Amino acid sequence: MFSFIRRRCERRRILDVIVGARGFRNNTGKAIVFYGGGSMNNVADVTLTGEATDDYFGRSVSSAGDVNGDGFSDAIVGANRAYNGSGRSYIYYGGTVMNISPDVVLTGELPLTYTFGQAVSSAGDINDDGYDDVIVGSSTYNNYTGQAFVFYGGPAMNNVSDIEMTGEGINTSFGNSISSAGDLNGDGHSDLIIGAHQTNNLMGKCFVYFTSSPNVHPNILSVKDVSGDQGGFVNLKFARSAFDVPLSEIGGVNYQIERSLPPNMNGYNWISVATVFGTHNAFYTAEIHTPLDSGISGNNTYFFRITASSNSSASLWRSNILSGYSIDNLAPIPPSNLTAGQSGSNVILNWSQNPETDLRQYNIYRNNILIGTSTTLNYTDNLFSSDSSFVYRIAAEDVHGNISGQSNPATVTLISSTVIVKVIPEGYYISNTDELSAGDTVKAFLHEIVSPFSRIDSAKSFIDPVTLSCSFRFYDAPSGMYYIAVKHRNTIETWSKSGGELITVAATMYYDFTSNSSKAYGNNMVQVDATPVRFAIYSGDVNQDGTVDATDVSAIDNDASNFVGGYVATDLTGDDFVDGTDFAIADNNAANFVSAVRP
């Protein structure tokens, strides 16, 4: 004989096992508890032992539920020959450390039965007092008529039976097996089942005992959404009226289901929505329409009640009122015909319309990462990184948050021209290391080589302070000759040498502004080092108007006077502080009338 015990721990409930061994030590008997866990072993954790020889302690074992309400499951062990043959059952309270002495001892009645404790079980909380109860069987009572005894739990549980049930007749062995049956009739109370295995010439019989009388009023048990649809329906489950049984009401009982919006100051507004004909079922389920779907928040909630009516009289019995709502939980189909194409530095996506009428948006994925949404049938992606190949997919989302599977993939391999430029912002250069004081963002532009020298493409890059290089990718410009113009946040815009440079799509070209002043249009650079030879683009154009002048010098002087620091345009040296060095660079270039030189 064995059973499971549910033990409480700090974070979860763990099932333990109790095993009976009635023949141990000349039938004294014992019961052994094995604690469950992530790595359960076969070593006994608690051993309980009978009182005397031939007690048959452990003949039956079971969880007792929580009979004393302390939050720990308890155990009950039967010893059907104990106490000189009367039979006993022992209850052991659970706890952080379970003890081996019984806390409650239940004893069979005289004359001797030899079977009180032959079957033991938790009965659940049948009297609804918050404490679990136990049931003990004695199948040989009165020439095997048999009995079963219920003992109510409590904070100080006693050993006097509270309910006694007796078999139908001799030689039936009522009480040979007993158990809680759960809540069979949906009244919220635990019910009991008791076996009598010798009834009807050993055919056997089971008796179910409801722990409360069936209510003449039907009882709504649940109102739940119908899953796997687009909303609009709920499943309403209810327990029957007590008159919905054979021969109870001539003509039978029918059920009228009514629905109402949430009550207002005038109460409910009931509308009849369905009729269920009574067929003596213990429970009924009806699929009921709701005019509006609801979100997870519970908006568009509806209230329901049921009226049982007799077909032979004017009797009516109304149920409780219960609310619920329907949810659209059917996702849209995946979008189709997704295409993607490059348009300069953008990727344009297009796809076909989904057939659903309740769509909210389309979700856009690039390389399996959600990058945006669209309520139309197209999307422009202009926020990608420097990667050259992307896989796009989209999914449809409806107004209830259901998201479809993803569409067909659309792959784009971006075509661009790469220009690697070596350039030095004057103020950032450190001559003794041939490096920059810091890396920073630089912009580059491609201009036509004929008047009016229109700007065709642009790009940004981060200049490496060690290599002095930055890599630009141009997506719009076709292959051809172009001027390359570069500009830092506080330098003069500087163009490449006269005549332009050949830029080829899908190829990489290199341009070095630092090796010679002639690399700049109009030789418009300043030498910042002799060994190695280094030329830099002029610093000091704080307001980016193409000239280093008194306005720029004044801005630097003002910030230096106020000890301004951080990433500001007046910091020409990149040391995050505006001081006299920045002022000197700008003042010198202003004195030399430094300006941008363009074709």
C-alpha positions as CSV (number, residue, x, y, z in Angstrom):
1,M,0.0,0.0,0.0
2,F,1.4,3.4,-0.9
3,S,0.1,7.0,-1.4
4,F,1.4,10.4,-2.3
5,I,1.7,13.3,0.1
6,R,1.9,16.9,-1.1
7,R,4.5,18.7,1.0
8,R,4.9,22.5,1.2
9,C,8.2,24.1,0.7
10,E,9.2,27.7,0.3
11,R,9.0,28.0,-3.5
12,R,6.8,25.1,-4.7
13,R,4.9,22.1,-3.5
14,I,6.6,18.8,-3.8
15,L,5.0,15.3,-3.8
16,D,6.4,12.8,-1.3
17,V,5.5,9.1,-1.1
18,I,4.3,7.1,1.9
19,V,4.6,3.3,1.8
20,G,3.0,0.8,4.2
21,A,4.7,-2.5,5.3
22,R,2.1,-4.2,7.5
23,G,4.1,-7.4,8.0
24,F,7.2,-5.7,9.5
25,R,8.5,-7.3,12.7
26,N,5.8,-10.0,13.4
27,N,3.0,-7.9,11.8
28,T,3.7,-4.9,14.0
29,G,4.0,-3.0,10.7
30,K,5.5,0.3,9.7
31,A,5.0,3.1,7.2
32,I,7.9,4.8,5.4
33,V,7.9,8.4,4.0
34,F,10.3,9.2,1.1
35,Y,10.7,12.9,0.3
36,G,10.4,13.9,-3.3
37,G,12.6,16.4,-5.0
38,G,14.8,17.2,-8.0
39,S,16.9,14.1,-7.3
40,M,14.7,11.8,-5.2
41,N,16.6,8.9,-3.5
42,N,15.5,5.5,-2.1
43,V,16.5,6.2,1.5
44,A,13.7,6.5,4.0
45,D,13.3,10.1,5.4
46,V,10.6,9.3,8.1
47,T,9.8,5.9,9.5
48,L,6.5,5.4,11.5
49,T,6.1,2.1,13.5
50,G,3.1,0.3,14.9
51,E,2.4,-0.1,18.6
52,A,2.4,-3.9,19.0
53,T,2.7,-7.3,17.4
54,D,-0.1,-8.2,15.0
55,D,-1.4,-4.6,14.7
56,Y,-1.0,-4.7,10.9
57,F,0.2,-1.0,11.1
58,G,0.5,0.2,7.5
59,R,-2.3,-2.0,6.2
60,S,-3.5,1.3,4.5
61,V,-1.8,4.6,4.1
62,S,-2.8,7.9,2.6
63,S,-2.4,11.7,2.6
64,A,-4.8,13.2,5.1
65,G,-4.8,16.6,3.5
66,D,-4.2,19.4,5.9
67,V,-6.4,18.5,8.8
68,N,-5.1,21.1,11.2
69,G,-4.8,24.0,8.7
70,D,-1.1,24.7,9.3
71,G,-0.2,24.7,5.6
72,F,1.5,21.3,5.7
73,S,0.0,18.1,4.4
74,D,-0.6,15.4,7.0
75,A,-0.6,11.6,6.8
76,I,-3.0,8.9,8.0
77,V,-2.0,5.2,8.6
78,G,-4.4,2.3,9.2
79,A,-3.7,-0.6,11.6
80,N,-6.8,-2.7,11.3
81,R,-5.8,-5.2,14.1
82,A,-4.6,-2.7,16.6
83,Y,-6.0,-2.1,20.1
84,N,-6.9,-5.8,20.7
85,G,-8.6,-6.1,17.3
86,S,-10.8,-3.0,17.3
87,G,-8.5,-1.4,14.7
88,R,-7.0,2.0,14.7
89,S,-5.9,4.8,12.4
90,Y,-3.1,7.2,13.2
91,I,-2.8,10.8,11.9
92,Y,0.6,12.4,11.8
93,Y,0.8,16.2,11.3
94,G,3.2,17.3,8.6
95,G,5.8,20.1,9.2
96,T,9.2,21.3,8.3
97,V,10.4,18.3,10.3
98,M,7.8,15.6,10.6
99,N,7.7,13.8,13.9
100,I,7.1,10.0,14.4
101,S,4.5,10.2,17.2
102,P,0.8,10.2,16.1
103,D,-1.0,13.5,16.8
104,V,-4.5,12.0,16.5
105,V,-5.5,8.3,17.2
106,L,-8.8,7.1,15.8
107,T,-10.1,3.8,17.3
108,G,-12.7,1.3,16.0
109,E,-15.9,0.5,17.9
110,L,-16.7,-2.6,19.8
111,P,-17.5,-5.4,19.2
112,L,-14.3,-6.2,17.5
113,T,-14.3,-5.6,13.8
114,Y,-10.7,-6.4,12.8
115,T,-11.0,-4.0,9.9
116,F,-11.3,-0.4,11.2
117,G,-8.4,1.2,9.4
118,Q,-8.4,-1.4,6.6
119,A,-9.0,1.6,4.2
120,V,-8.0,5.2,5.0
121,S,-8.2,8.4,2.9
122,S,-8.4,12.1,2.9
123,A,-12.0,13.2,2.4
124,G,-11.2,16.7,1.3
125,D,-13.0,19.6,3.1
126,I,-16.5,18.2,3.0
127,N,-18.0,20.5,5.6
128,D,-16.3,23.6,4.1
129,D,-14.7,24.8,7.3
130,G,-11.3,25.3,5.9
131,Y,-9.8,22.1,7.3
132,D,-9.5,18.8,5.5
133,D,-11.3,15.8,6.8
134,V,-10.5,12.0,6.8
135,I,-12.5,8.9,6.1
136,V,-11.8,5.4,7.6
137,G,-13.4,2.1,6.4
138,S,-14.4,-1.0,8.4
139,S,-15.7,-3.5,5.9
140,T,-16.4,-6.5,8.3
141,Y,-18.7,-4.6,10.6
142,N,-21.9,-6.6,11.4
143,N,-21.3,-9.7,9.2
144,Y,-19.5,-7.7,6.5
145,T,-22.3,-5.1,6.2
146,G,-19.5,-2.6,6.6
147,Q,-19.2,1.0,7.7
148,A,-17.3,4.1,6.9
149,F,-16.5,6.9,9.3
150,V,-15.8,10.6,8.6
151,F,-13.8,12.6,11.1
152,Y,-13.8,16.4,10.6
153,G,-10.4,18.2,10.8
154,G,-9.8,21.3,12.9
155,P,-7.2,23.3,14.8
156,A,-7.5,20.7,17.6
157,M,-8.9,17.6,15.8
158,N,-10.7,15.0,18.0
159,N,-11.1,11.3,17.5
160,V,-14.9,11.1,17.6
161,S,-16.5,10.3,14.2
162,D,-18.8,13.0,12.8
163,I,-20.5,11.0,10.1
164,E,-21.1,7.2,9.9
165,M,-22.3,5.5,6.8
166,T,-23.4,1.8,6.7
167,G,-23.6,-0.7,3.9
168,E,-26.8,-2.1,2.3
169,G,-26.7,-5.5,3.9
170,I,-24.6,-8.4,5.1
171,N,-21.8,-9.8,3.1
172,T,-21.3,-6.6,1.0
173,S,-18.0,-5.4,2.6
174,F,-19.0,-1.8,2.4
175,G,-16.0,0.4,3.2
176,N,-13.4,-2.0,1.8
177,S,-12.2,0.9,-0.4
178,I,-12.8,4.6,0.2
179,S,-11.7,7.9,-1.2
180,S,-12.5,11.5,-1.8
181,A,-14.3,11.8,-5.2
182,G,-13.5,15.5,-5.7
183,D,-16.4,17.9,-6.6
184,L,-18.6,15.7,-8.7
185,N,-21.7,17.9,-8.7
186,G,-20.1,21.2,-9.1
187,D,-21.4,22.6,-5.8
188,G,-17.9,23.6,-4.5
189,H,-17.8,20.8,-2.0
190,S,-15.8,17.6,-1.9
191,D,-17.8,14.4,-2.4
192,L,-17.1,10.8,-1.3
193,I,-16.9,7.4,-3.0
194,I,-17.1,4.1,-1.1
195,G,-16.7,0.6,-2.5
196,A,-18.5,-2.5,-1.5
197,H,-16.8,-5.2,-3.5
198,Q,-18.9,-8.2,-2.4
199,T,-22.3,-6.7,-3.3
200,N,-24.6,-8.5,-5.8
201,N,-22.8,-11.8,-5.6
202,L,-19.3,-10.3,-5.8
203,M,-20.2,-8.1,-8.8
204,G,-19.5,-5.1,-6.5
205,K,-20.9,-1.7,-6.2
206,C,-19.7,1.9,-5.6
207,F,-21.6,4.5,-3.6
208,V,-21.1,8.2,-4.3
209,Y,-22.1,10.6,-1.5
210,F,-22.7,14.3,-2.4
211,T,-21.7,16.4,0.6
212,S,-24.5,18.9,0.0
213,S,-28.0,18.4,-1.4
214,P,-28.4,19.3,-5.1
215,N,-29.8,22.8,-5.5
216,V,-33.1,23.3,-7.2
217,H,-31.5,26.4,-8.8
218,P,-29.1,25.7,-11.7
219,N,-25.5,26.8,-10.9
220,I,-23.4,28.6,-13.6
221,L,-19.9,27.2,-13.1
222,S,-17.9,29.1,-15.8
223,V,-18.1,31.5,-18.8
224,K,-15.1,31.0,-21.0
225,D,-14.0,32.1,-24.4
226,V,-14.3,29.6,-27.2
227,S,-10.7,29.0,-28.3
228,G,-9.5,28.8,-31.8
229,D,-12.0,31.3,-33.4
230,Q,-12.2,34.9,-34.2
231,G,-14.3,35.7,-31.2
232,G,-18.0,36.2,-30.7
233,F,-18.7,33.1,-28.7
234,V,-18.3,31.9,-25.1
235,N,-18.8,28.4,-23.6
236,L,-21.2,28.6,-20.6
237,K,-21.1,25.6,-18.3
238,F,-23.7,25.0,-15.6
239,A,-24.9,22.4,-13.1
240,R,-28.4,21.1,-13.4
241,S,-31.4,21.9,-11.2
242,A,-32.2,19.2,-8.6
243,F,-35.5,18.7,-10.4
244,D,-33.7,17.7,-13.6
245,V,-33.8,14.0,-12.7
246,P,-36.1,11.1,-13.8
247,L,-39.6,11.3,-12.3
248,S,-38.8,14.5,-10.4
249,E,-40.9,16.9,-12.7
250,I,-43.4,15.4,-15.0
251,G,-42.7,16.8,-18.4
252,G,-39.1,17.7,-17.5
253,V,-37.1,20.8,-16.9
254,N,-35.8,23.3,-19.5
255,Y,-33.2,26.1,-19.1
256,Q,-33.4,29.6,-20.5
257,I,-30.1,31.4,-20.9
258,E,-30.1,35.2,-20.7
259,R,-27.4,37.7,-21.4
260,S,-27.0,41.3,-20.2
261,L,-24.6,44.2,-20.6
262,P,-22.9,45.3,-17.3
263,P,-25.5,46.7,-14.9
264,N,-26.2,50.4,-14.7
265,M,-28.2,52.4,-12.3
266,N,-31.3,50.6,-13.5
267,G,-29.8,47.2,-13.0
268,Y,-29.4,44.4,-15.6
269,N,-31.0,44.4,-19.0
270,W,-31.7,40.7,-19.7
271,I,-32.1,39.3,-23.2
272,S,-33.0,35.6,-23.9
273,V,-30.3,34.1,-26.1
274,A,-30.7,30.3,-25.9
275,T,-32.8,27.5,-24.6
276,V,-31.3,24.2,-23.4
277,F,-33.7,21.2,-22.9
278,G,-33.1,19.2,-19.8
279,T,-32.0,15.7,-20.4
280,H,-31.0,14.7,-16.8
281,N,-27.3,15.5,-17.4
282,A,-25.4,16.5,-14.3
283,F,-23.8,19.4,-16.3
284,Y,-24.6,21.3,-19.4
285,T,-22.5,23.3,-21.8
286,A,-23.9,25.9,-24.2
287,E,-22.1,27.9,-26.9
288,I,-23.5,31.5,-26.6
289,H,-23.0,34.4,-29.0
290,T,-21.6,37.7,-27.8
291,P,-22.1,40.8,-30.0
292,L,-18.6,42.2,-29.4
293,D,-15.2,40.7,-28.8
294,S,-13.1,41.7,-25.9
295,G,-9.4,42.3,-25.3
296,I,-7.4,40.7,-22.5
297,S,-8.4,43.8,-20.4
298,G,-11.9,42.4,-20.2
299,N,-13.7,45.2,-22.2
300,N,-17.1,44.2,-23.7
301,T,-17.8,41.8,-20.8
302,Y,-21.3,40.3,-20.7
303,F,-23.3,38.8,-17.8
304,F,-25.3,35.6,-17.9
305,R,-28.0,33.9,-15.8
306,I,-30.1,30.7,-16.3
307,T,-33.7,30.1,-15.4
308,A,-34.8,26.5,-15.0
309,S,-38.5,26.1,-15.7
310,S,-40.9,23.1,-15.1
311,N,-42.7,21.9,-18.2
312,S,-45.7,20.8,-16.0
313,S,-46.0,23.8,-13.7
314,A,-45.2,27.5,-13.5
315,S,-42.2,26.9,-11.2
316,L,-39.1,28.9,-12.0
317,W,-35.6,28.6,-10.4
318,R,-33.0,31.2,-11.3
319,S,-29.2,30.6,-11.2
320,N,-26.4,32.7,-9.9
321,I,-25.1,35.5,-12.3
322,L,-21.6,35.1,-13.8
323,S,-19.7,37.2,-16.4
324,G,-17.3,36.5,-19.2
325,Y,-16.2,37.7,-22.6
326,S,-15.1,36.4,-25.9
327,I,-11.7,36.9,-27.5
328,D,-10.5,36.8,-31.1
329,N,-7.7,34.3,-30.7
330,L,-7.4,33.2,-34.3
331,A,-4.3,34.7,-35.9
332,P,-4.4,36.2,-39.5
333,I,-2.9,34.2,-42.3
334,P,0.7,35.0,-43.2
335,P,1.1,37.9,-45.7
336,S,2.1,36.9,-49.3
337,N,4.0,38.2,-52.3
338,L,6.6,40.2,-50.3
339,T,9.1,41.9,-52.5
340,A,12.1,44.0,-51.6
341,G,14.3,46.3,-53.8
342,Q,17.0,48.8,-53.3
343,S,16.4,52.5,-54.0
344,G,19.6,54.3,-53.4
345,S,20.3,54.0,-49.7
346,N,16.8,52.7,-49.0
347,V,15.1,49.3,-49.3
348,I,11.4,49.4,-50.5
349,L,9.1,46.6,-49.4
350,N,5.8,45.8,-51.0
351,W,3.3,43.0,-50.4
352,S,-0.3,41.8,-51.0
353,Q,-3.4,42.8,-48.9
354,N,-4.5,40.3,-46.3
355,P,-8.1,39.2,-46.5
356,E,-9.0,39.8,-42.8
357,T,-11.1,42.7,-42.0
358,D,-9.8,43.3,-38.4
359,L,-6.1,43.9,-39.2
360,R,-4.3,46.5,-37.1
361,Q,-0.9,46.5,-38.9
362,Y,1.9,44.6,-40.5
363,N,5.0,43.9,-38.5
364,I,8.3,44.3,-40.4
365,Y,11.3,42.1,-39.7
366,R,14.9,42.5,-40.9
367,N,17.1,39.5,-40.3
368,N,14.5,38.2,-37.8
369,I,14.5,41.5,-35.8
370,L,11.3,43.6,-35.6
371,I,12.2,47.0,-37.1
372,G,8.9,48.7,-37.6
373,T,5.2,48.5,-38.5
374,S,3.0,49.6,-41.4
375,T,-0.7,50.1,-41.9
376,T,-0.3,50.2,-45.7
377,L,1.1,47.6,-48.2
378,N,4.6,49.1,-48.3
379,Y,7.5,50.1,-46.1
380,T,10.7,52.0,-46.6
381,D,13.7,50.8,-44.6
382,N,16.4,53.5,-44.3
383,L,17.9,52.6,-40.9
384,F,20.0,49.6,-41.7
385,S,23.6,49.2,-40.7
386,S,26.6,48.8,-43.0
387,D,25.8,45.1,-43.7
388,S,25.3,44.4,-47.4
389,S,22.7,41.7,-47.4
390,F,19.3,41.6,-45.6
391,V,16.4,39.1,-45.3
392,Y,13.0,40.7,-44.8
393,R,9.8,39.1,-43.7
394,I,6.5,40.5,-42.5
395,A,3.6,39.3,-40.3
396,A,0.0,40.5,-40.0
397,E,-1.4,41.6,-36.6
398,D,-5.1,42.0,-35.9
399,V,-6.8,44.4,-33.5
400,H,-6.7,41.8,-30.7
401,G,-3.0,41.3,-30.8
402,N,-3.0,38.0,-32.7
403,I,0.1,37.8,-35.0
404,S,0.3,35.6,-38.1
405,G,3.2,33.5,-39.2
406,Q,5.8,35.3,-41.2
407,S,5.6,35.8,-45.0
408,N,7.9,34.6,-47.7
409,P,11.4,35.9,-47.3
410,A,12.7,38.7,-49.5
411,T,16.4,39.2,-49.7
412,V,18.2,42.4,-50.7
413,T,21.9,42.6,-51.4
414,L,22.8,46.3,-51.3
415,I,25.0,47.7,-54.1
416,S,27.3,50.5,-53.1
417,S,30.6,52.2,-53.8
418,T,33.1,52.2,-51.0
419,V,35.5,55.1,-50.6
420,I,38.2,54.9,-47.9
421,V,39.4,58.4,-47.1
422,K,42.5,59.3,-45.0
423,V,42.0,62.7,-43.5
424,I,43.1,64.8,-40.5
425,P,41.1,67.5,-38.7
426,E,43.8,70.0,-37.9
427,G,43.1,70.5,-34.2
428,Y,42.8,66.8,-33.5
429,Y,46.3,65.9,-34.7
430,I,49.1,64.9,-32.2
431,S,52.4,65.2,-34.0
432,N,54.6,63.2,-31.7
433,T,52.4,60.1,-32.1
434,D,51.0,60.7,-35.6
435,E,47.6,60.0,-34.3
436,L,44.4,61.9,-33.4
437,S,43.4,62.9,-29.9
438,A,40.0,61.1,-30.5
439,G,37.9,59.5,-33.2
440,D,35.0,61.4,-34.5
441,T,32.3,61.5,-37.1
442,V,33.2,62.8,-40.6
443,K,30.8,63.5,-43.4
444,A,31.6,62.9,-47.1
445,F,29.8,64.1,-50.2
446,L,30.1,63.2,-53.9
447,H,29.7,66.1,-56.4
448,E,29.5,66.2,-60.1
449,I,32.7,67.5,-61.8
450,V,30.8,69.9,-64.1
451,S,29.0,73.0,-63.1
452,P,26.9,73.5,-61.0
453,F,28.8,70.6,-59.3
454,S,25.6,69.2,-57.8
455,R,25.7,67.0,-54.8
456,I,24.9,63.4,-55.9
457,D,25.4,61.3,-52.7
458,S,26.4,61.6,-49.1
459,A,27.7,59.3,-46.3
460,K,28.9,59.4,-42.7
461,S,31.7,57.5,-41.1
462,F,33.8,57.4,-38.0
463,I,37.5,58.4,-38.4
464,D,39.9,55.9,-36.8
465,P,42.3,58.0,-34.5
466,V,45.2,55.6,-35.3
467,T,44.9,54.9,-39.0
468,L,43.4,58.4,-39.7
469,S,41.0,56.6,-42.1
470,C,37.3,56.4,-42.5
471,S,35.2,54.2,-44.8
472,F,32.2,55.7,-46.6
473,R,29.5,53.8,-48.5
474,F,27.6,55.6,-51.3
475,Y,24.4,54.0,-52.5
476,D,22.9,56.6,-54.9
477,A,25.8,57.6,-57.1
478,P,26.3,55.6,-60.3
479,S,29.9,54.9,-61.6
480,G,31.6,58.0,-62.8
481,M,33.9,60.9,-62.0
482,Y,33.2,62.9,-58.8
483,Y,34.7,65.4,-56.5
484,I,35.0,64.0,-52.9
485,A,34.2,66.6,-50.2
486,V,34.9,65.9,-46.6
487,K,33.8,67.9,-43.5
488,H,34.2,67.5,-39.7
489,R,31.9,69.2,-37.3
490,N,34.3,72.2,-36.8
491,T,36.5,72.1,-40.0
492,I,36.3,73.8,-43.4
493,E,34.7,71.7,-46.0
494,T,37.5,70.4,-48.2
495,W,37.2,69.1,-51.8
496,S,39.5,66.6,-53.5
497,K,41.9,67.8,-56.2
498,S,40.9,69.3,-59.5
499,G,39.4,67.0,-62.1
500,G,37.6,64.6,-59.7
501,E,38.1,60.9,-58.9
502,L,36.7,57.7,-60.5
503,I,34.1,56.1,-58.3
504,T,32.9,52.6,-59.4
505,V,29.8,50.9,-58.1
506,A,30.6,47.7,-56.2
507,A,34.2,48.6,-56.0
508,T,36.5,50.3,-53.4
509,M,38.7,53.3,-54.0
510,Y,41.1,55.1,-51.7
511,Y,41.9,58.7,-51.3
512,D,44.6,60.2,-49.1
513,F,44.2,63.9,-48.2
514,T,47.1,63.8,-45.7
515,S,50.1,63.1,-48.0
516,N,50.2,66.4,-50.0
517,S,48.4,69.8,-50.0
518,S,47.7,69.2,-53.7
519,K,45.3,66.5,-52.7
520,A,42.9,69.3,-51.8
521,Y,41.2,71.5,-54.3
522,G,43.1,74.7,-54.4
523,N,45.8,73.2,-52.1
524,N,43.4,74.2,-49.3
525,M,45.1,72.4,-46.4
526,V,47.6,73.1,-43.7
527,Q,50.8,71.1,-43.0
528,V,50.8,69.7,-39.4
529,D,53.8,67.5,-39.5
530,A,57.1,67.2,-41.4
531,T,58.1,63.7,-40.4
532,P,56.1,62.1,-41.6
533,V,54.6,64.6,-43.9
534,R,51.0,65.3,-42.9
535,F,48.5,67.8,-44.2
536,A,45.2,68.5,-42.4
537,I,41.9,70.2,-43.2
538,Y,41.5,73.5,-41.5
539,S,39.8,73.6,-38.0
540,G,37.9,76.5,-36.6
541,D,34.7,76.8,-38.7
542,V,32.5,76.4,-35.7
543,N,29.3,77.7,-37.3
544,Q,29.9,75.8,-40.5
545,D,29.5,78.8,-42.8
546,G,32.6,77.9,-44.9
547,T,34.9,80.5,-43.3
548,V,36.9,80.8,-40.1
549,D,36.3,84.3,-38.9
550,A,35.7,86.5,-35.9
551,T,32.3,84.8,-35.2
552,D,34.0,81.5,-34.7
553,V,36.8,82.9,-32.7
554,S,34.3,84.8,-30.5
555,A,32.3,81.6,-29.8
556,I,35.5,79.8,-28.8
557,D,36.6,82.6,-26.6
558,N,33.3,82.8,-24.9
559,D,33.2,79.1,-24.1
560,A,36.8,79.1,-22.9
561,S,36.0,82.0,-20.6
562,N,33.1,80.0,-19.2
563,F,35.2,76.8,-18.9
564,V,32.9,74.9,-21.2
565,G,33.7,71.2,-21.5
566,G,32.2,68.1,-23.3
567,Y,31.4,67.3,-26.9
568,V,31.0,70.8,-28.3
569,A,31.8,72.3,-31.6
570,T,34.1,74.9,-30.0
571,D,36.4,72.1,-28.8
572,L,38.8,72.1,-31.8
573,T,41.3,69.7,-30.3
574,G,39.0,66.9,-29.2
575,D,40.1,67.0,-25.6
576,D,36.5,67.7,-24.3
577,F,37.5,71.1,-23.0
578,V,37.5,74.6,-24.6
579,D,40.6,76.5,-23.8
580,G,43.4,78.7,-25.2
581,T,44.7,76.1,-27.6
582,D,41.3,76.0,-29.4
583,F,41.3,79.8,-29.4
584,A,44.8,80.0,-30.9
585,I,44.0,77.6,-33.8
586,A,40.8,79.5,-34.8
587,D,42.4,82.9,-34.3
588,N,45.4,82.0,-36.5
589,N,43.1,80.6,-39.3
590,A,40.8,83.6,-39.1
591,A,43.8,85.9,-39.4
592,N,44.8,84.0,-42.6
593,F,41.3,84.3,-44.0
594,V,40.8,80.6,-44.2
595,S,37.7,79.6,-46.2
596,A,36.4,76.7,-48.2
597,V,37.8,76.5,-51.7
598,R,35.4,74.9,-54.3
599,P,35.4,74.6,-58.1
